[in-house]
Amino acid sequence: MSYETQYAAYQQGIEDYLAGLFTAETPYKKLYEAIRYSLLAGGKRIRPVLTLEFARLGGIDWHLALPYGCALELVHNYSLIHDDLPCMDNDDLRRGKPTNHKVYGETLAVLAGDAMQPEAFRLEAVRTLARACGADGMVGGQVLDTVYDVRDAAGLTVLNRLKTGVMISAAAELGCIASEMPATMRAQALVYADAIGRGFQIRDDMLDVEGDQAVFGKPIGSDVQEGKVTFVDVIGMDACRQEVAACTETAKAAVAGWPDHGFLWELADRMVGRRK
């Protein structure tokens, strides 16, 4: 099966699973509407795709890992709703559409995010998920991004690992947990995920400078407008390209010994030149 076919199958499985959430008739249906507005707005679904691929490589039917991957996607989307709020990044667009609070107002947007987070924890592998999105993970990274004035490469590395990287690593780890993957392979999976997570965020910094808003799905230059320092500011665009390429090679080397590593290699390669 080609990379595109496999990725499309994963995406369809993820979309179908997510579409089945928050559908009940309730007196507070506006809440479910706001949740589904963001949750079903598309996106690459890179995190749950990683979960499903590592579950498949661990020897199980990847469909069985959908609850694991989609739990992570719930947390990711809750974080995006809150990240876009006026008290955070104050963004008007997300994935090419008005952000949640622009459509439903700040109160409902906050509550929609609040509702998605606990929904994710109806899952057995809660320790991995909690570690990834808690105070020592994604929330800690968001605090560094919004409260602290991080202006050097070392600080940005920590910020990016917590805000973005730990969720990508958790996606891989959840797939390993779902399939009961051997410890050695699980460690290699985490090296792979950590490397593409680093590269992913640096590439994001680059796209905020040189990206096409129609493709990227959010305003170009927002980091500069908000006074944020990124890797482009600290090491320059050329060094960023080199770093993304190095991250890609590290990721590929981590799983090079796996007999069926083609999808993971292709995914890593596509992170280098992504436009959105």
C-alpha positions as CSV (number, residue, x, y, z in Angstrom):
1,M,0.0,0.0,0.0
2,S,1.4,3.4,-0.9
3,Y,2.1,6.1,1.6
4,E,-0.8,8.3,0.3
5,T,-3.3,5.4,0.4
6,Q,-2.3,4.4,3.9
7,Y,-2.3,8.0,5.2
8,A,-5.8,8.5,3.6
9,A,-7.1,5.3,5.3
10,Y,-5.8,6.5,8.7
11,Q,-7.3,10.0,8.2
12,Q,-10.7,8.5,7.2
13,G,-10.7,6.3,10.3
14,I,-9.8,9.2,12.5
15,E,-12.5,11.5,10.9
16,D,-15.1,8.8,11.3
17,Y,-14.3,8.2,14.9
18,L,-14.2,11.9,15.8
19,A,-17.5,12.5,13.9
20,G,-19.2,10.0,16.2
21,L,-18.3,12.2,19.3
22,F,-20.6,14.9,20.9
23,T,-23.6,14.0,18.8
24,A,-26.2,13.4,21.5
25,E,-29.3,15.7,21.8
26,T,-28.8,17.8,24.9
27,P,-30.2,21.0,26.4
28,Y,-26.8,22.5,25.9
29,K,-26.4,21.6,22.2
30,K,-24.5,24.9,21.5
31,L,-21.6,23.4,23.4
32,Y,-21.5,20.3,21.2
33,E,-21.8,22.5,18.1
34,A,-18.8,24.6,19.2
35,I,-16.7,21.5,20.0
36,R,-17.5,19.9,16.6
37,Y,-16.8,23.1,14.8
38,S,-13.1,22.9,15.8
39,L,-12.8,19.1,16.2
40,L,-14.0,18.4,12.7
41,A,-12.3,21.3,10.9
42,G,-9.8,19.0,9.3
43,G,-6.0,19.3,9.6
44,K,-3.3,16.9,9.0
45,R,-4.1,14.6,12.0
46,I,-0.4,13.9,12.3
47,R,-0.6,12.9,15.9
48,P,-3.3,10.2,15.7
49,V,-1.8,9.0,12.4
50,L,1.5,8.4,14.3
51,T,-0.5,6.5,16.9
52,L,-2.1,4.3,14.3
53,E,1.1,3.6,12.4
54,F,3.0,2.6,15.5
55,A,0.1,0.4,16.6
56,R,0.2,-1.3,13.2
57,L,3.9,-1.8,13.3
58,G,3.4,-3.3,16.8
59,G,1.3,-6.0,15.2
60,I,-2.3,-5.1,15.8
61,D,-5.2,-4.0,13.6
62,W,-4.7,-0.2,13.7
63,H,-8.4,0.3,14.0
64,L,-8.1,-0.9,17.6
65,A,-5.8,2.1,18.4
66,L,-8.3,4.7,17.2
67,P,-9.5,5.6,20.8
68,Y,-5.9,6.2,21.8
69,G,-5.0,8.4,18.8
70,C,-8.3,10.3,18.9
71,A,-8.0,11.0,22.6
72,L,-4.8,12.8,21.8
73,E,-6.5,14.7,19.0
74,L,-9.1,15.9,21.5
75,V,-6.5,17.3,23.8
76,H,-4.7,18.9,20.8
77,N,-7.8,20.6,19.6
78,Y,-8.8,21.8,23.0
79,S,-5.3,23.4,23.2
80,L,-5.8,25.1,19.8
81,I,-9.1,26.7,20.9
82,H,-7.5,28.1,24.0
83,D,-4.3,29.1,22.2
84,D,-6.3,31.3,19.8
85,L,-8.2,33.2,22.6
86,P,-7.6,36.9,23.1
87,C,-5.8,36.2,26.4
88,M,-3.4,34.0,24.6
89,D,-2.4,34.5,20.9
90,N,-5.6,36.4,19.9
91,D,-5.8,34.8,16.5
92,D,-8.7,35.3,14.1
93,L,-8.0,32.3,11.8
94,R,-7.3,28.6,12.3
95,R,-7.1,26.1,9.4
96,G,-8.4,28.9,7.1
97,K,-11.6,29.4,9.1
98,P,-12.6,31.9,11.8
99,T,-11.3,30.7,15.2
100,N,-13.8,29.2,17.7
101,H,-14.2,32.3,19.8
102,K,-14.8,34.4,16.7
103,V,-17.8,32.2,15.9
104,Y,-19.1,31.2,19.3
105,G,-17.8,33.9,21.7
106,E,-15.0,33.6,24.3
107,T,-17.2,32.0,27.0
108,L,-18.4,29.1,24.9
109,A,-14.9,28.7,23.3
110,V,-13.3,28.3,26.7
111,L,-16.0,25.8,27.8
112,A,-15.7,23.8,24.5
113,G,-12.0,23.3,25.2
114,D,-12.7,22.5,28.8
115,A,-15.2,19.8,27.7
116,M,-12.8,18.2,25.2
117,Q,-10.0,17.7,27.7
118,P,-11.7,15.3,30.1
119,E,-13.4,13.5,27.3
120,A,-9.9,12.4,26.2
121,F,-9.3,10.7,29.5
122,R,-11.9,8.0,29.0
123,L,-9.0,5.8,28.2
124,E,-6.7,3.2,29.8
125,A,-3.4,4.8,28.9
126,V,-4.1,7.9,30.9
127,R,-0.7,8.3,32.4
128,T,1.0,8.9,29.1
129,L,-1.7,11.3,28.0
130,A,-1.7,13.2,31.3
131,R,2.1,13.5,31.3
132,A,2.0,14.9,27.7
133,C,-0.7,17.6,28.3
134,G,-0.1,18.5,31.9
135,A,2.0,21.1,33.8
136,D,5.3,19.3,32.8
137,G,4.1,19.0,29.2
138,M,1.9,21.0,26.8
139,V,0.6,23.4,29.5
140,G,4.1,24.1,30.7
141,G,5.1,24.9,27.1
142,Q,2.2,27.3,26.7
143,V,3.2,29.1,29.9
144,L,6.8,29.5,28.5
145,D,5.3,30.8,25.2
146,T,2.9,33.3,26.7
147,V,4.2,34.4,30.1
148,Y,8.0,34.1,29.8
149,D,10.2,36.0,27.4
150,V,12.2,33.2,25.8
151,R,14.9,34.5,23.5
152,D,17.7,32.0,23.1
153,A,18.0,28.6,21.3
154,A,18.2,26.6,24.5
155,G,15.1,28.2,25.9
156,L,13.2,27.7,22.6
157,T,14.2,24.1,22.4
158,V,12.7,23.5,25.8
159,L,9.6,25.5,25.0
160,N,9.0,23.7,21.7
161,R,9.6,20.3,23.2
162,L,6.9,21.0,25.9
163,K,4.4,22.8,23.8
164,T,4.6,20.6,20.6
165,G,7.1,17.8,20.9
166,V,5.6,15.9,23.9
167,M,2.3,15.5,22.2
168,I,3.9,14.1,19.1
169,S,6.0,11.7,21.3
170,A,2.9,10.7,23.2
171,A,1.1,9.9,19.9
172,A,3.9,7.4,19.1
173,E,3.9,6.1,22.6
174,L,0.2,5.5,22.7
175,G,0.5,3.4,19.5
176,C,3.2,1.4,21.2
177,I,1.1,0.9,24.3
178,A,-2.0,-0.1,22.3
179,S,0.0,-2.8,20.5
180,E,2.2,-3.9,23.5
181,M,5.3,-3.1,21.4
182,P,8.7,-4.5,22.8
183,A,10.6,-2.0,25.0
184,T,13.5,-1.6,22.5
185,M,11.2,-0.7,19.6
186,R,9.2,1.6,21.9
187,A,12.4,3.5,22.8
188,Q,13.3,3.8,19.1
189,A,9.7,5.0,18.4
190,L,10.2,7.8,20.9
191,V,13.5,8.9,19.3
192,Y,11.7,9.1,16.0
193,A,8.8,11.1,17.3
194,D,11.0,13.4,19.3
195,A,13.0,14.2,16.2
196,I,10.1,14.9,13.9
197,G,8.5,17.0,16.7
198,R,11.6,19.2,16.9
199,G,11.6,19.6,13.1
200,F,7.9,20.2,12.9
201,Q,8.0,23.2,15.2
202,I,11.1,24.7,13.6
203,R,9.4,24.3,10.2
204,D,6.3,26.1,11.7
205,D,8.5,29.0,12.7
206,M,9.8,29.1,9.1
207,L,6.3,29.0,7.6
208,D,5.3,32.0,9.8
209,V,7.8,34.0,7.8
210,E,7.8,32.5,4.3
211,G,4.5,30.6,4.2
212,D,1.4,31.2,2.0
213,Q,-1.5,32.2,4.3
214,A,-4.1,30.5,2.0
215,V,-2.2,27.2,2.4
216,F,-0.9,27.6,5.9
217,G,-4.4,28.4,7.2
218,K,-3.5,31.1,9.6
219,P,-2.0,34.6,9.4
220,I,1.7,34.9,8.2
221,G,3.9,37.0,10.4
222,S,1.8,36.6,13.6
223,D,4.9,35.7,15.7
224,V,6.5,39.0,14.8
225,Q,3.3,41.0,15.5
226,E,3.0,39.3,18.9
227,G,6.7,40.0,19.7
228,K,7.6,36.3,19.9
229,V,11.2,35.2,19.2
230,T,11.5,32.0,17.2
231,F,14.3,29.9,15.8
232,V,14.3,32.0,12.6
233,D,15.2,35.0,14.7
234,V,17.8,33.2,16.7
235,I,19.7,31.1,14.1
236,G,18.4,32.3,10.8
237,M,16.4,30.7,8.0
238,D,19.3,28.8,6.4
239,A,20.3,27.2,9.7
240,C,16.6,26.4,10.4
241,R,16.5,24.4,7.1
242,Q,19.6,22.6,8.1
243,E,18.2,21.8,11.5
244,V,14.9,20.5,10.1
245,A,16.9,18.3,7.7
246,A,19.0,17.0,10.6
247,C,15.9,16.2,12.6
248,T,14.5,14.2,9.7
249,E,17.7,12.1,9.4
250,T,17.7,11.4,13.1
251,A,14.1,10.3,12.9
252,K,14.7,8.0,9.9
253,A,17.8,6.5,11.5
254,A,15.9,5.6,14.7
255,V,13.6,3.2,12.8
256,A,16.0,2.2,9.9
257,G,16.3,-1.3,11.3
258,W,12.6,-1.9,11.3
259,P,11.6,-4.1,8.3
260,D,8.5,-2.1,7.6
261,H,9.6,1.5,8.0
262,G,8.6,2.9,4.7
263,F,5.6,4.9,5.9
264,L,7.6,6.5,8.8
265,W,10.4,7.4,6.5
266,E,8.1,9.1,4.0
267,L,6.3,10.9,6.8
268,A,9.6,12.3,8.1
269,D,10.7,13.4,4.6
270,R,7.4,15.2,4.1
271,M,8.0,17.3,7.2
272,V,10.9,19.0,5.6
273,G,9.0,20.6,2.7
274,R,5.6,20.9,4.2
275,R,3.6,24.1,3.4
276,K,0.9,23.8,6.1
